[in-house]
Amino acid sequence: MSKILIVEDEDKIREVINAYLMKAGYEVVEASDGQSAIHEIEKQAFDLILLDLMLPDMNGEELCNRIRSSKLIPIIMLTAKASTHHRIQGLAAGADDYIVKPFDPGELLARIRSVLRRTNQHELLAERLKYGNGRLMVDSHAKQVYVNQVPISLTPNEYKLLVVMARNSERTFTREELIEMVMGIDFEGDSRSIDQHVKNLRQKIEEDPKNPFFIRTVFGVGYRFHGGIS
């Protein structure tokens, strides 16, 4: 049974989500503000977090960044802000998906299942693999990535994106292919969403993100991973 943390300050919305999730068979924990959420995350493990963008004590992006600094937990942001700008902000902060209020509970359940399905799959790499003369290492057993032997924190989508591309080194992927392999075939967002995940990943693994060594842009097509196993 997957355990989900709902971080939402509006009681009625939190109660409705809780009821639907419990009916669907999930274990649910609630938090009405950022500090309460941090307390819950520190004392128990969660499979997914539903995170409201506007909380009374801190904004959702700040809380998302704090979670991402130490935890690899899938996060779906809930917000009344529907613009592309705010969606990109949420993804940049480390969210795995984004749903706009008011939303249909059935759609929310479908998004939750999709995120859990793609983050709980058996990993595509079965050992420690090194790239770029050992500069980058992927340890799939520990689900940990190292840059120059220093562990770095990746979101579930960033980790899956890296694994998919590293496993297929020198293959060019279209954005649509990466969306399907990383986000799932039922992802309904813009295919350009993958660009933000690539940007975030480059910031974490590249020595010079503006001139990337590992994840290279193939103009007019998509991306390919360069490095070779070392």
N, C-alpha and C positions, 0 to 999 in steps of 0.2 A: 504494500500500500504506500503510495507516494504521499509525502507530507508537504503541505503548502502553507507558506506564511502570507497572510493578507495584511498589507500595510496601507490603511485607508482611514482618514479621519472622520468621514461621514458615516455615522452609525447605520443608517438605513441601507446604504450601498454595501457596507461591510457585512451586514446581516444577510442581505439577499445573496451575495457571492458565497458566503459561508454555507447557506442552505443548499445552493446548487452544487457546490463542491462536495459536501457531505453526502448528498443524494447520489452523486456520481461515484462515490466510494473513496474519496480522498480524506486523509487526515488533515485537519485544518487548525491553525493557530492564528490568532488575531493580534494586531498592534495598531494603535490609533495615532502614533507619532513616530518620528525617527529614532528617538532614544529608546523607546520601548522595543522597536524592531531590532536595534543593535543588541539589546539585552537578550532577546529571544535567540538571535543568531549565534551569540556567544555561548549559550547554554545548551543548544540542541542543533541537530543537523536537519536541513531542509532540502527537498528535491527541487523546489521552485519557489520564487517569490513574486507575488503580485504587488507592484509598488506604485502607489499614487504619486503623481508628479508634484502635487502641491500639499505639503504637510505643514502643520502649525509651527513646528520648531526648526525645520530645515527643508530645502527643496529636494525633490526626488533625485535630481542629478547628483547633488552632493552626497546623498545617502548611497546612491548607486556606486559612486566612486569609492566611498569608504568600504562598502562591501567588497568591491572588486580588488581592493588592496590586499585582501587576505583570503577571500573565498571564491571558489569556482562554482557558483550556484546560478542556474538560469534565472533571468529576471524578465518579466513582462511588465512594461509600464502602462499605467492607467491614467488617462488625462483628458481634460476637456479641450485641450489645444490641438486643433486638427491640421495646422499648417505643416507643410513639408519641412520648414525651418525647425519647428519644434520636434518633429519626428527625427530629423538628423541629429539634433541635440541629444535626444534620448539614446540613440544608437551610439553616438560618440562617447556618451558617459558609460557605455557598457551594457545597455539593455539588449536582450535577445529578440524581443518583439515589442510591439507598441499597439495599443488598442484605444480608440477614442470614445469617450463618454458622450451621450448615452450609448451603451452597447447591448446587444442581445446576449443573454446568458449562454445560449447555445453556441454562439460564435466564440465567446470567451472559453468555453469548455473545449471547443475544437482547437483553438490556439494553444491552450495548455497541453492537450494531448500531442499536438504537433511538436511543440518545443521539447516535451519530455521524451518523445519518441526519438528525435534526432540527437538529443544529448545523452541518452541512455543506451545507444547502440553499442555493440562490441566495437572497440577501437580498431582502426584500419592498420595500425602498425603494431607488431607483436614484440618489439625489442627496442633497445636504445639505438637510435640512428643519428649520425653526425653529418653535418654539412658545412661547407665553406672552411675546410681544413680544421674542423672541430669547433668553429666559432659558434655554431648553432647545434644544439642537441635536443632531440625529442625522446623522452622516456614515456612510452605509452602505458607501461605498467603502473607508473606513479601518476600518469596524466600531468606530467611536468615538463616544461620547456626551459632550457638554459641558454643564455647568451654569454659567451666567454666564461662559462662555468658558474654563472650567477643565475639563480632561479628567477623567472619573471612570471607575473600574474597575467593570465589571459582569460577572456570570457569564454564560455562554452562554444560560441560561434567562431571566435577567433582561433581557438584550439582546433576545432573541426576543420576550419578553412585551411590552416597550416598543414594538418595531417593529410587532408585530401590532396593538396597541391604537392607536398613533399613526396608522397607516395607515387606521384606521377610526374616526377621531375622532368622538365623540359617539354612537357605537354602543354599546349595552349588551350585554355578553357575560355569559353564565352561566359559572359555574366549570367546568362540563363542557366548554363550547366552548373555553375557554382551555386546559384540560388537553389537549384533542385537538389544538389548533393549535400549542401550545408544547411539550408533553411527548410528543405522538404518540398515535395511537389505541391502541397496545399498552401504554400506561402502565397499571400495575396498582395504583397507590397510591390513597389517598383523594383525592377531588376537593378536599378542604380543603387539600391540599398547596399549591395555587395561592395560598392566603391568605398563606402564609409568604413566597413569592416576591414577592407584591405588597408585603408589609410591608418586605422587604429593599430593594425598588426605591424605595419611598417614602422610606426613610431616606437614599437617595443622591441623589434628584432633587428632592425637595420642600423648600421653605424651612421649612415646618412640617408634619412627617409626620403629626401628629395632626389637622391640618386641611388635607388635601391639596388642591392646586390642580389638578394634572394628572390623577392617577388617583383617581377618585371612586367610593365605594361606592354601589351601588344596592341598598338593603336588600331582602332576600328574593329577590334575583335574582343579582347578581354585581358587575361593575365596568364603568365606561366611562372613556374618556380625554377630557379637556377641555383646550382650549388654543387650537385653531385655528392653522393655518399662518400664519406671519408673514413 
